[in-house]
Structures are given as structure tokens and as C-alpha cells.
């Protein structure tokens, strides 16, 4: 799925479907974990502000942190964090 399409879809919205977190948000978020963690650099994310801010909001939800651990986008300067709390690069 194109990040550009997702960026346009989430524009002026807090969630992909309805007024709260749904399965749609969880599925889209999971499909973007690897691209955001390893591929989509800060310059790309700056050009896609809607999906970037949504992804960051999703990554901070307790539901996500409790199941996937701390997820940081590539280029954040902190590496990636695994569920066990060990930092990786």
C-alpha cells in the first residue's frame, strides 16, 4: 500500500475509521512497523506529515507498547528498542 495514499486518507482525521481506534488502525500500523523502523527516513516522513504523526501516536499507545515494545522511527537517533528492553541498531 502506498504511504502517499495513507497520508491522504488520514488527513484531518484522528483514526482511519470512525471516532476511535479500530482494527483498521491496528492492521495499517502493523503493516508500517518495518518501513517506519528501517526505511522511511526523516526527510520522507516530513513529506508525509499526516501518516507520520498518526504512526507516532499509535506507537505510543499502551496497547502497542505492551505488545510490541518501544518502536522508534528510523533516524530518530535512538536505534530500535525490543520488547525485552534491549536497544538494537
Order of alpha helices (4+ residues) and beta strands (2+ residues): alpha-alpha-alpha-alpha-alpha-beta-beta
